[in-house]
Amino acid sequence: MLASLVAGRLRVPGLLLFLFLGMAIGSDGLGWIDFNDYELARRIGIIALALILFEGGLTAGLLEIRPVLAPALSLAVVGTLVTAVVTGLTAALLFDFSTLDGMLLGSVLAATDGAAIFALLRESTLKRRLAVTLEAESGFNDPVAVLLVLGFIEWLTHDSYGIADMALLFLRQLGIGLAVGAAVAVAAVWALRRAQLATAGLYPVATLAVAALAFGGADALHGSGFLAVYLAGLALGTVGIPAQQTVTAFHQGLAWLAQVAMFVALGLLVFPSGLDEVAVRGTVLALVLVLVSRPLAVAVATLPARFTWAERVVLSAAGLRGAVPVVLATFPVIAGVGGSRELFDVVFFAVLVSTLVQGTTFESIARRLGATTTEPALPRPLAEAGTIRRLGAEILEYPIATDDAAVGARVRDLGLPREAVVNVIVRGDEAIPPRGSTILRAGDRLHVLLRSELSRDVHRIVERWQHGPIGPSPRRRTRRLGRPPLFTVRPLAQTELDGDAAHPREVTGTPVTAQLRIRRDVPGALVALEDGRYAVVGPLVAVGGRQALSVWAMRRLRRLAADDPERGWLQNVVGALAADVPE
């Protein structure tokens, strides 16, 4: 916590301070901890990275990244390959490496760091589309970089190894990782939705087991555990599971702890006295990585995407390198690749320089290029405010962002299903009891009460609140009758409806042009029909002109008992008919 506060004051990435802490107390610093175990450091880094990737997928969810999935995957695959090639060839020239040794170094430096990117974006006001692109890229590109490093290590240590073997390695690892991640995700969603655990605190334990099974299962089958664990997190973050916010909060804390452990361990492994020999060339390589390799990779990978030149500059500036390249640099050391100790020092120095430069300048560059907003870069679209699961319901909170499609809409236009209702709107320091006509503003926080089984539907509705369309479809011009509309009322027969009673598409064979109200106590609705008439659908179906239907509703009101729940519905019908002006 102290490091986070100091980092905020110094405007540097907070996790770097933990890296410096490890260097300060390590063998080459104060000497408090003697640490020179590359294999243990790699194990710590792999476990920590798996936890970080799982949390990244869990908090993002596929619904959030789906609009930018194509450019994010292109950046993760094409961008990583371009970065590896350009940086690798530069390293071969600077350090007099062979081409393969240079490509190994370039591959180690090719991946952006998930921990650094996630930490940067949590404190940023970057436009949401750019932020989600960077978040998805950092989740998908780690498996690609790992496979490049493993491939070039094999190439350097086995004379018969070649490009065809590396392509086969990619196909096998990514294919197995995809299959295992999908299988574990499906099984986990099925189990978590059906399990009735004694307390919400047990669900984080279950999801931690999901992360372990996804990573360990893929790794045991010689697949990409990093891809599998990220996909498992994406699945759980997308479909909605019980105690979602409890699970998310737990994994966010665990990911932060993993980041701290990883950076301290890697700091312990670095010997500052050995960095002098690579300082100048390491600085040049870092500048090439930041100013040439990353911008070129972004330009090539986003050619088909609809990004402006300013947005491409921002994506280039955000390619932070953190602990992941340092973890990858331990792979050739453990494999016994010649000159790997020097490679480790070069990687550490290059990462340090690039992270300091990009981490401290990114937000100002984005602001000057007009790529920021007044909202957090990665707002949580759906957060659990409280849980009443034993009663079969949940209370969820949704903050309306400035660029959400819901801004300016009415509560009635949110399209909530019948089993969900907005029960309070928090606006600033004021709680507003919502009405159907209440207009929503940016910054409002909607508290939604819904049945637990609707979690999946609510995620789909939230996507519409963010991107539209909001509200009823434009009313088609009504087909006027040449005579006064006939009024009829009779018990509901399901054969009279196309659709359910709360959302009918046709009533007595006449298409519905607008849904005016939804009844909450029982399935029912007030709708406008194509021929100019209106229909009240429920246990009774009443169809007729606006005035006739209003008279019927008021007469029925007078006959109902004071405590009859139908009174509120009929009062709502009368008000809606009076407010609806026909064309």
Secondary structure as UniProt FT lines:
FT   HELIX           2..10
FT   HELIX           14..25
FT   TURN            27..30
FT   HELIX           38..60
FT   HELIX           62..65
FT   HELIX           66..68
FT   HELIX           69..74
FT   HELIX           75..79
FT   HELIX           80..95
FT   HELIX           99..108
FT   TURN            109..110
FT   HELIX           114..122
FT   HELIX           128..157
FT   TURN            159..160
FT   HELIX           163..194
FT   HELIX           200..202
FT   HELIX           203..220
FT   TURN            221..222
FT   HELIX           225..239
FT   TURN            242..243
FT   HELIX           244..269
FT   HELIX           272..274
FT   HELIX           276..278
FT   HELIX           279..288
FT   HELIX           289..293
FT   HELIX           294..301
FT   TURN            302..304
FT   HELIX           309..317
FT   HELIX           323..335
FT   TURN            338..339
FT   HELIX           340..368
FT   TURN            369..370
FT   STRAND          383..388
FT   HELIX           389..391
FT   STRAND          393..399
FT   TURN            402..403
FT   TURN            405..408
FT   HELIX           411..414
FT   TURN            418..419
FT   STRAND          420..427
FT   TURN            428..429
FT   STRAND          430..432
FT   TURN            436..437
FT   TURN            442..443
FT   STRAND          445..451
FT   HELIX           452..454
FT   HELIX           455..467
FT   STRAND          488..491
FT   HELIX           494..496
FT   STRAND          497..498
FT   TURN            501..502
FT   STRAND          506..507
FT   TURN            508..509
FT   STRAND          510..518
FT   STRAND          525..529
FT   TURN            530..531
FT   STRAND          534..537
FT   STRAND          540..544
FT   HELIX           546..559
FT   TURN            562..563
FT   HELIX           566..579
//
